[in-house]
């Protein structure tokens, strides 16, 4: 059956297919219609995840009777695992199952973990008896079985999120055909609104769910997120007929390993000065699969040895130029990835030490008591407002000045967010110094009693954290998606999650190390169970200095970074297409972004 010219034009050109592997029409699938199911899913899923994580430190201290350092480290270790497992999920999706089926299977594991966790906080036999002692050291600890069930459920949940997190946002971006000018332009706003949905769900968790947990009960407080997760998966499945899918392209780790091994084996081989002498597949072979051929670049030139012909055609001895360039792109992003570890460590303080600070302050508004963890809602609201202002006003203003379709480059946006983190920890240090001074004045240091200061003195550090997120977190996920090769998008997206995982593990390491070192030689220590006798002001000042050093490191690596985006995400190509003047040959090669 012959297709009409109109029918041919209506098919997507980026290689996306339906679940059966058939080409799809852009008028029937994808775009914002498909994204609506994915975005709504994310609202409910974030509601579920933050319904657990936002107040977890309070459950560990109040119900499982753990100390400040131990409970904070348990939270950050678990959250770190949550953000590290997406690397495995990305690998499975890119190499074997595809994003859709990886997501569906992982969702079932996610729901199972949430269900067991709800039982663990609900059944009396699965938690230690109630204790009203001010010093948790005097309370009966949870048994080995109780801890095994509770943490087993938490880490089962973490395995589930490993398959959902890297694939759901990538699937959303996949709903826009990169060969269509209008759809490509829409993708520029996708990640802003994606993060908007994330923080909308987070806001509900940080306010309503946290209040229920503190004032009604943990069983209902955890049961509602579990129900929300089930609803979110149902919504996602309902959108199945609308989705566009990408065919798994094989293991990205194997392809990258082949390049590195091939280059190492041929370390004595000279790279020809003419890139055309390097091994590459025919352009038609890429076009027939909806993929992109990437031209050779001079950066990381050593890896070009992998595509020098030496007689052997083994994939571990000879790689195509495109394969080498894909590996280069993933390696080039690593210094930027490292520069985001420290700010991710700062984010970990929101649900740990920031919340513990709130427990020492006056939380009353009339007869109503504010749950300490609910202040994270101000981080969310700040982020929501900033994202809307950024997308609707800042981008349009800066676009006229910079001529960049994004307003400012992704690295500039990341840099602004990193600078905010220096300000945040400086403000937090001065606020904590004020809190400790009032505690001394009212002789509340030894007793650890409530300080006559409103909890809202912590508001600036929460609000500023949301402002920083609007710049850093949105730009980070877009940067790693944008700069990753087409066949490694899930892995690229997982970079933005790895940074949060490492940041949380780094937080655990720093908290334990600083706590231990500052107690040496008979010193009192900076971080104690009694925060009124602690020195969190010193700890936060240390973080401010750490952020300053990290900002200097980022400026260095950002200056050296060379944007090399495939044609699908190239700002140069997009600017030309919006003018209607893209040369046809540009569509078939990679171009640098300035």
KEKE-33533 format. One record per residue (C-alpha): residue in one letter; x, z, y. Coordinates in nm, 2 decimals. Layout:
R,residu,px,pz,py
R,a,X,Z,Y
...
END
This chain:
R,residu,px,pz,py
R,x,0.00,0.00,0.00
R,x,0.15,-0.11,0.33
R,x,0.15,0.14,0.62
R,x,0.05,0.03,0.97
R,x,0.30,0.06,1.25
R,x,0.10,0.35,1.39
R,x,0.11,0.52,1.05
R,x,0.49,0.48,1.03
R,x,0.54,0.62,1.38
R,x,0.33,0.92,1.30
R,x,0.56,1.04,1.02
R,x,0.82,1.30,1.11
R,x,1.17,1.17,1.13
R,x,1.36,1.49,1.06
R,x,1.32,1.49,0.68
R,x,1.04,1.75,0.67
R,x,0.80,1.72,0.38
R,x,0.49,1.90,0.23
R,x,0.52,2.14,-0.06
R,x,0.51,1.85,-0.31
R,x,0.80,1.67,-0.14
R,x,0.59,1.40,0.03
R,x,0.66,1.29,0.39
R,x,0.43,1.45,0.65
R,x,0.25,1.32,0.95
R,x,0.33,1.51,1.27
R,x,-0.04,1.48,1.38
R,x,-0.15,1.66,1.06
R,x,0.11,1.93,1.02
R,x,0.35,2.14,1.22
R,x,0.38,2.20,1.59
R,x,0.21,2.50,1.76
R,x,-0.09,2.48,1.53
R,x,0.13,2.57,1.23
R,x,0.34,2.81,1.44
R,x,0.03,3.01,1.53
R,x,0.00,3.13,1.17
R,x,0.37,3.22,1.16
R,x,0.36,3.40,1.50
R,x,0.05,3.60,1.41
R,x,0.22,3.70,1.08
R,x,0.51,3.83,1.27
R,x,0.30,4.05,1.50
R,x,0.15,4.23,1.19
R,x,0.48,4.24,1.00
R,x,0.67,4.39,1.29
R,x,0.39,4.64,1.32
R,x,0.45,4.73,0.96
R,x,0.83,4.75,0.98
R,x,0.85,4.94,1.30
R,x,0.57,5.16,1.19
R,x,0.82,5.29,0.94
R,x,1.15,5.27,1.12
R,x,1.06,5.39,1.47
R,x,0.97,5.74,1.35
R,x,1.17,5.76,1.03
R,x,1.42,6.01,1.18
R,x,1.14,6.25,1.25
R,x,1.01,6.23,0.89
R,x,1.36,6.30,0.76
R,x,1.41,6.60,0.98
R,x,1.06,6.75,0.97
R,x,0.95,6.67,0.62
R,x,1.27,6.62,0.42
R,x,1.45,6.89,0.63
R,x,1.77,6.70,0.70
R,x,2.01,6.77,0.99
R,x,2.08,6.55,1.30
R,x,2.38,6.36,1.18
R,x,2.25,6.32,0.82
R,x,1.91,6.20,0.92
R,x,2.04,5.96,1.19
R,x,2.29,5.81,0.94
R,x,2.02,5.77,0.67
R,x,1.82,5.57,0.93
R,x,2.10,5.35,1.05
R,x,2.23,5.29,0.69
R,x,1.88,5.18,0.58
R,x,1.82,4.97,0.89
R,x,2.17,4.82,0.84
R,x,2.07,4.72,0.49
R,x,1.75,4.57,0.62
R,x,1.95,4.34,0.85
R,x,2.23,4.25,0.60
R,x,2.01,4.14,0.31
R,x,1.88,3.83,0.50
R,x,2.22,3.67,0.42
R,x,2.12,3.67,0.05
R,x,1.76,3.55,0.14
R,x,1.91,3.27,0.35
R,x,2.13,3.16,0.06
R,x,1.85,3.15,-0.19
R,x,1.63,2.95,0.05
R,x,1.89,2.70,0.15
R,x,2.04,2.66,-0.20
R,x,1.75,2.69,-0.44
R,x,1.39,2.78,-0.36
R,x,1.34,2.66,0.00
R,x,1.21,2.88,0.28
R,x,0.85,2.89,0.19
R,x,0.88,3.01,-0.18
R,x,1.16,3.25,-0.10
R,x,0.94,3.40,0.17
R,x,0.64,3.43,-0.06
R,x,0.83,3.60,-0.35
R,x,1.01,3.83,-0.10
R,x,0.68,3.93,0.05
R,x,0.55,4.06,-0.28
R,x,0.86,4.28,-0.31
R,x,0.81,4.39,0.05
R,x,0.45,4.50,-0.01
R,x,0.55,4.68,-0.34
R,x,0.81,4.88,-0.15
R,x,0.57,4.97,0.13
R,x,0.31,5.08,-0.12
R,x,0.54,5.32,-0.31
R,x,0.67,5.45,0.02
R,x,0.31,5.53,0.13
R,x,0.26,5.72,-0.19
R,x,0.59,5.91,-0.14
R,x,0.47,6.05,0.19
R,x,0.11,6.11,0.07
R,x,0.14,6.30,-0.26
R,x,0.24,6.67,-0.24
R,x,0.46,6.65,-0.55
R,x,0.67,6.38,-0.40
R,x,0.79,6.58,-0.10
R,x,0.93,6.93,-0.04
R,x,0.70,7.21,0.08
R,x,0.61,7.25,0.45
R,x,0.87,7.45,0.65
R,x,0.83,7.60,1.00
R,x,1.18,7.72,1.04
R,x,1.36,7.61,1.36
R,x,1.68,7.57,1.16
R,x,1.63,7.30,0.89
R,x,1.92,7.45,0.70
R,x,1.69,7.74,0.60
R,x,1.42,7.51,0.46
R,x,1.39,7.40,0.09
R,x,1.55,7.05,0.05
R,x,1.39,6.76,-0.13
R,x,1.46,6.73,-0.50
R,x,1.67,6.45,-0.66
R,x,1.36,6.29,-0.80
R,x,1.17,6.31,-0.46
R,x,1.47,6.16,-0.28
R,x,1.51,5.89,-0.55
R,x,1.15,5.78,-0.51
R,x,1.15,5.79,-0.13
R,x,1.48,5.60,-0.09
R,x,1.41,5.37,-0.38
R,x,1.09,5.26,-0.20
R,x,1.28,5.22,0.13
R,x,1.55,5.00,-0.02
R,x,1.30,4.80,-0.22
R,x,1.14,4.73,0.11
R,x,1.48,4.62,0.24
R,x,1.52,4.37,-0.04
R,x,1.19,4.22,0.05
R,x,1.27,4.19,0.41
R,x,1.59,4.01,0.31
R,x,1.39,3.72,0.19
R,x,1.14,3.72,0.48
R,x,1.34,3.77,0.79
R,x,1.58,3.47,0.78
R,x,1.32,3.23,0.67
R,x,1.01,3.30,0.87
R,x,1.16,3.23,1.22
R,x,1.35,2.93,1.08
R,x,1.02,2.80,0.93
R,x,0.86,2.83,1.27
R,x,1.14,2.63,1.44
R,x,1.11,2.37,1.16
R,x,0.75,2.29,1.27
R,x,0.89,2.08,1.56
R,x,1.03,1.74,1.49
R,x,1.37,1.71,1.66
R,x,1.33,1.33,1.69
R,x,1.02,1.36,1.91
R,x,1.10,1.44,2.27
R,x,0.79,1.65,2.34
R,x,0.83,1.86,2.02
R,x,1.20,1.91,2.09
R,x,1.12,2.04,2.44
R,x,0.86,2.28,2.29
R,x,1.12,2.42,2.06
R,x,1.31,2.55,2.37
R,x,1.02,2.80,2.43
R,x,0.96,2.88,2.06
R,x,1.21,3.16,2.03
R,x,1.10,3.33,2.36
R,x,0.74,3.34,2.23
R,x,0.87,3.44,1.88
R,x,1.03,3.74,2.03
R,x,0.72,3.81,2.23
R,x,0.52,3.83,1.91
R,x,0.79,4.05,1.75
R,x,0.77,4.30,2.04
R,x,0.39,4.29,2.07
R,x,0.37,4.42,1.71
R,x,0.65,4.67,1.78
R,x,0.46,4.80,2.08
R,x,0.16,4.89,1.87
R,x,0.39,5.06,1.61
R,x,0.57,5.26,1.87
R,x,0.25,5.39,2.03
R,x,-0.05,5.40,1.81
R,x,0.12,5.44,1.47
R,x,0.38,5.69,1.59
R,x,0.10,5.90,1.74
R,x,-0.09,5.89,1.41
R,x,0.22,6.00,1.22
R,x,0.29,6.29,1.45
R,x,-0.06,6.41,1.51
R,x,-0.29,6.29,1.22
R,x,-0.07,6.26,0.92
R,x,0.21,6.06,0.76
R,x,-0.02,5.92,0.48
R,x,-0.24,5.74,0.73
R,x,0.06,5.66,0.95
R,x,0.23,5.48,0.66
R,x,-0.08,5.35,0.50
R,x,-0.18,5.14,0.81
R,x,0.15,4.96,0.82
R,x,0.12,4.88,0.45
R,x,-0.23,4.74,0.51
R,x,-0.10,4.55,0.81
R,x,0.18,4.39,0.60
R,x,-0.08,4.27,0.34
R,x,-0.29,4.12,0.62
R,x,0.02,3.95,0.77
R,x,0.11,3.78,0.44
R,x,-0.26,3.67,0.39
R,x,-0.25,3.51,0.74
R,x,0.08,3.33,0.66
R,x,-0.06,3.20,0.33
R,x,-0.38,3.08,0.51
R,x,-0.16,2.84,0.71
R,x,0.00,2.68,0.41
R,x,-0.18,2.34,0.45
R,x,-0.04,2.31,0.80
R,x,0.33,2.37,0.74
R,x,0.62,2.13,0.73
R,x,0.91,2.21,0.49
R,x,1.27,2.13,0.45
R,x,1.41,2.04,0.11
R,x,1.69,2.29,-0.01
R,x,2.02,2.13,0.06
R,x,2.24,2.32,-0.19
R,x,2.45,2.64,-0.14
R,x,2.60,2.65,0.21
R,x,2.86,2.89,0.08
R,x,2.97,2.65,-0.19
R,x,3.00,2.36,0.06
R,x,3.20,2.57,0.30
R,x,3.42,2.70,0.02
R,x,3.49,2.34,-0.09
R,x,3.61,2.25,0.26
R,x,3.84,2.56,0.28
R,x,3.98,2.51,-0.07
R,x,4.04,2.13,-0.02
R,x,4.22,2.19,0.31
R,x,4.43,2.46,0.15
R,x,4.53,2.24,-0.14
R,x,4.63,1.96,0.10
R,x,4.81,2.18,0.35
R,x,5.11,1.95,0.35
R,x,4.90,1.64,0.41
R,x,4.92,1.49,0.76
R,x,4.58,1.43,0.93
R,x,4.56,1.07,1.06
R,x,4.53,1.02,1.43
R,x,4.23,0.78,1.39
R,x,3.92,0.98,1.27
R,x,3.79,0.66,1.11
R,x,4.05,0.69,0.84
R,x,3.89,1.02,0.72
R,x,3.65,1.02,0.43
R,x,3.28,0.99,0.53
R,x,2.96,0.88,0.37
R,x,2.76,0.58,0.50
R,x,2.53,0.65,0.79
R,x,2.24,0.51,0.59
R,x,2.28,0.77,0.32
R,x,2.22,1.04,0.58
R,x,1.94,0.86,0.75
R,x,1.75,0.81,0.42
R,x,1.75,1.19,0.36
R,x,1.65,1.28,0.72
R,x,1.99,1.43,0.78
R,x,2.26,1.40,1.04
R,x,2.61,1.25,1.03
R,x,2.85,1.45,1.25
R,x,3.16,1.29,1.40
R,x,3.50,1.45,1.36
R,x,3.61,1.69,1.63
R,x,3.97,1.82,1.72
R,x,3.88,2.19,1.70
R,x,4.00,2.37,1.39
R,x,4.19,2.06,1.31
R,x,4.35,2.21,1.00
R,x,4.02,2.18,0.82
R,x,4.03,1.80,0.87
R,x,4.28,1.79,0.59
R,x,3.99,1.84,0.35
R,x,3.86,1.48,0.43
R,x,4.20,1.31,0.40
R,x,4.20,1.07,0.10
R,x,4.47,1.15,-0.15
R,x,4.33,0.98,-0.46
R,x,4.12,1.26,-0.61
R,x,3.74,1.24,-0.55
R,x,3.67,1.59,-0.68
R,x,3.44,1.78,-0.43
R,x,3.70,2.06,-0.43
R,x,3.97,1.81,-0.32
R,x,3.78,1.56,-0.09
R,x,3.50,1.65,0.15
R,x,3.32,1.43,0.40
R,x,3.37,1.46,0.77
R,x,3.02,1.59,0.81
R,x,3.07,1.86,0.55
R,x,3.39,1.97,0.73
R,x,3.22,1.97,1.07
R,x,2.93,2.19,0.93
R,x,3.19,2.44,0.81
R,x,3.36,2.43,1.15
R,x,3.03,2.50,1.32
R,x,2.97,2.81,1.11
R,x,3.32,2.94,1.16
R,x,3.32,2.88,1.53
R,x,3.03,3.12,1.57
R,x,3.20,3.41,1.41
R,x,3.39,3.54,1.72
R,x,3.05,3.54,1.91
R,x,2.90,3.72,1.61
R,x,3.17,3.99,1.63
R,x,3.10,4.03,2.00
R,x,2.74,4.13,1.93
R,x,2.82,4.41,1.69
R,x,2.87,4.68,1.96
R,x,2.54,4.61,2.15
R,x,2.36,4.62,1.81
R,x,2.51,4.96,1.76
R,x,2.35,5.06,2.09
R,x,2.01,4.94,1.98
R,x,2.04,5.18,1.68
R,x,2.04,5.47,1.91
R,x,1.68,5.40,2.02
R,x,1.52,5.53,1.69
R,x,1.78,5.80,1.63
R,x,1.96,6.00,1.91
R,x,1.72,5.88,2.19
R,x,1.43,6.01,1.98
R,x,1.61,6.34,1.90
R,x,1.67,6.39,2.27
R,x,1.30,6.36,2.34
R,x,1.22,6.65,2.10
R,x,1.41,6.89,2.34
R,x,1.21,6.80,2.65
R,x,0.86,6.87,2.78
R,x,0.63,6.62,2.62
R,x,0.30,6.75,2.76
R,x,0.05,6.55,2.97
R,x,-0.23,6.80,3.00
R,x,-0.33,6.88,2.65
R,x,-0.18,6.57,2.51
R,x,0.17,6.57,2.36
R,x,0.38,6.25,2.37
R,x,0.55,6.17,2.04
R,x,0.92,6.13,2.11
R,x,0.94,5.80,1.92
R,x,0.67,5.65,2.14
R,x,0.91,5.61,2.43
R,x,1.04,5.31,2.24
R,x,0.71,5.15,2.34
R,x,0.86,5.13,2.70
R,x,1.15,4.93,2.55
R,x,0.90,4.69,2.40
R,x,0.68,4.67,2.72
R,x,0.99,4.61,2.93
R,x,1.10,4.33,2.69
R,x,0.76,4.17,2.69
R,x,0.74,4.16,3.07
R,x,1.10,4.03,3.10
R,x,1.05,3.75,2.84
R,x,0.73,3.63,3.02
R,x,0.91,3.64,3.36
R,x,1.21,3.47,3.21
R,x,1.02,3.19,3.04
R,x,0.77,3.13,3.32
R,x,0.98,3.18,3.63
R,x,1.35,3.24,3.58
R,x,1.40,2.93,3.36
R,x,1.22,2.70,3.61
R,x,1.42,2.84,3.90
R,x,1.75,2.81,3.73
R,x,1.68,2.47,3.58
R,x,1.66,2.33,3.94
R,x,2.00,2.48,4.02
R,x,2.19,2.43,3.69
R,x,2.01,2.11,3.56
R,x,2.02,2.28,3.22
R,x,1.68,2.26,3.03
R,x,1.73,2.62,2.93
R,x,1.79,2.74,3.28
R,x,2.12,2.90,3.19
R,x,2.33,2.84,2.88
R,x,2.28,3.06,2.57
R,x,2.62,3.22,2.61
R,x,2.55,3.31,2.98
R,x,2.22,3.47,2.87
R,x,2.40,3.67,2.60
R,x,2.66,3.78,2.85
R,x,2.39,3.91,3.09
R,x,2.25,4.12,2.80
R,x,2.59,4.26,2.71
R,x,2.65,4.37,3.07
R,x,2.32,4.55,3.07
R,x,2.44,4.76,2.77
R,x,2.73,4.89,2.98
R,x,2.47,5.00,3.24
R,x,2.24,5.15,2.98
R,x,2.49,5.38,2.82
R,x,2.63,5.49,3.16
R,x,2.27,5.58,3.27
R,x,2.21,5.76,2.93
R,x,2.53,5.96,2.98
R,x,2.44,6.08,3.33
R,x,2.08,6.16,3.21
R,x,2.22,6.37,2.92
R,x,2.45,6.55,3.15
R,x,2.15,6.64,3.37
R,x,1.96,6.76,3.06
R,x,2.25,6.98,2.94
R,x,2.30,7.13,3.29
R,x,1.93,7.24,3.30
R,x,1.96,7.38,2.95
R,x,2.26,7.60,3.07
R,x,2.07,7.71,3.38
R,x,1.78,7.83,3.18
R,x,2.00,7.99,2.90
R,x,1.86,7.76,2.63
R,x,2.19,7.65,2.49
R,x,2.21,7.88,2.19
R,x,1.84,7.90,2.12
R,x,1.79,7.53,2.13
R,x,1.46,7.58,2.30
R,x,1.25,7.32,2.50
R,x,1.41,7.23,2.83
R,x,1.17,7.23,3.14
R,x,1.23,6.87,3.21
R,x,0.98,6.59,3.14
R,x,1.05,6.35,2.86
R,x,1.02,6.07,3.11
R,x,1.37,6.14,3.24
R,x,1.47,5.93,2.94
R,x,1.26,5.64,3.06
R,x,1.53,5.44,3.24
R,x,1.75,5.41,2.93
R,x,1.45,5.29,2.72
R,x,1.33,5.04,2.99
R,x,1.68,4.90,3.05
R,x,1.72,4.85,2.67
R,x,1.41,4.63,2.67
R,x,1.55,4.43,2.97
R,x,1.88,4.38,2.78
R,x,1.69,4.27,2.47
R,x,1.50,4.00,2.67
R,x,1.84,3.84,2.74
R,x,2.06,3.93,2.44
R,x,1.83,3.94,2.14
R,x,1.63,3.62,2.22
R,x,1.95,3.43,2.31
R,x,2.13,3.56,2.01
R,x,1.87,3.43,1.75
R,x,1.84,3.10,1.94
R,x,2.21,3.05,1.97
R,x,2.28,3.10,1.60
R,x,1.99,2.88,1.50
R,x,2.08,2.61,1.76
R,x,2.45,2.60,1.67
R,x,2.41,2.61,1.29
R,x,2.41,2.27,1.11
R,x,2.07,2.13,1.00
R,x,2.14,2.21,0.64
R,x,2.24,2.57,0.71
R,x,1.97,2.68,0.96
R,x,1.86,2.98,0.74
R,x,2.22,3.10,0.71
R,x,2.27,3.05,1.08
R,x,1.96,3.25,1.16
R,x,2.09,3.52,0.93
R,x,2.39,3.56,1.16
R,x,2.16,3.71,1.42
R,x,2.04,3.96,1.16
R,x,2.39,4.04,1.02
R,x,2.49,4.16,1.37
R,x,2.21,4.41,1.37
R,x,2.30,4.53,1.02
R,x,2.67,4.57,1.10
R,x,2.57,4.74,1.43
R,x,2.37,5.00,1.24
R,x,2.65,5.06,0.99
R,x,2.89,5.09,1.28
R,x,2.66,5.35,1.43
R,x,2.67,5.55,1.11
R,x,3.05,5.53,1.10
R,x,3.10,5.63,1.47
R,x,2.85,5.91,1.45
R,x,3.01,6.06,1.14
R,x,3.36,6.01,1.27
R,x,3.31,6.14,1.62
R,x,3.11,6.44,1.48
R,x,3.39,6.52,1.24
R,x,3.68,6.47,1.48
R,x,3.53,6.67,1.76
R,x,3.48,6.97,1.53
R,x,3.85,6.99,1.44
R,x,4.08,7.28,1.54
R,x,3.78,7.51,1.60
R,x,3.61,7.29,1.87
R,x,3.23,7.31,1.90
R,x,3.17,6.94,1.83
R,x,2.98,6.67,2.03
R,x,2.69,6.62,1.79
R,x,2.52,6.92,1.64
R,x,2.17,7.00,1.50
R,x,2.11,7.19,1.82
R,x,2.13,6.92,2.09
R,x,2.14,7.18,2.37
R,x,2.48,7.29,2.24
R,x,2.60,6.94,2.18
R,x,2.78,6.69,2.41
R,x,2.58,6.37,2.38
R,x,2.69,6.29,2.74
R,x,3.05,6.25,2.62
R,x,2.93,6.04,2.32
R,x,2.73,5.81,2.55
R,x,3.02,5.78,2.79
R,x,3.23,5.68,2.50
R,x,2.97,5.41,2.42
R,x,2.98,5.29,2.78
R,x,3.36,5.24,2.76
R,x,3.32,5.06,2.42
R,x,3.07,4.82,2.57
R,x,3.30,4.75,2.86
R,x,3.58,4.66,2.62
R,x,3.34,4.45,2.41
R,x,3.22,4.27,2.72
R,x,3.58,4.17,2.81
R,x,3.62,4.05,2.45
R,x,3.30,3.84,2.48
R,x,3.42,3.68,2.80
R,x,3.74,3.57,2.63
R,x,3.58,3.42,2.32
R,x,3.29,3.26,2.51
R,x,3.54,3.09,2.74
R,x,3.71,2.94,2.43
R,x,3.38,2.84,2.25
R,x,3.30,2.47,2.25
R,x,2.93,2.39,2.21
R,x,2.90,2.14,1.93
R,x,2.53,2.10,1.86
R,x,2.38,1.83,1.63
R,x,2.16,1.57,1.80
R,x,1.85,1.78,1.72
R,x,1.94,2.06,1.95
R,x,2.17,1.88,2.20
R,x,2.10,1.97,2.56
R,x,2.27,1.65,2.67
R,x,2.05,1.43,2.46
R,x,1.74,1.62,2.56
R,x,1.82,1.58,2.93
R,x,1.86,1.21,2.88
R,x,1.55,1.18,2.66
R,x,1.34,1.35,2.92
R,x,1.46,1.08,3.16
R,x,1.38,0.82,2.89
R,x,1.73,0.68,2.88
R,x,1.89,0.78,2.55
R,x,2.11,0.51,2.40
R,x,2.01,0.44,2.04
R,x,2.36,0.51,1.90
R,x,2.35,0.87,2.03
R,x,2.07,0.94,1.79
R,x,2.31,0.90,1.50
R,x,2.60,1.12,1.60
R,x,2.68,1.47,1.72
R,x,2.75,1.52,2.09
R,x,2.90,1.81,2.28
R,x,2.68,2.03,2.50
R,x,2.82,2.12,2.84
END
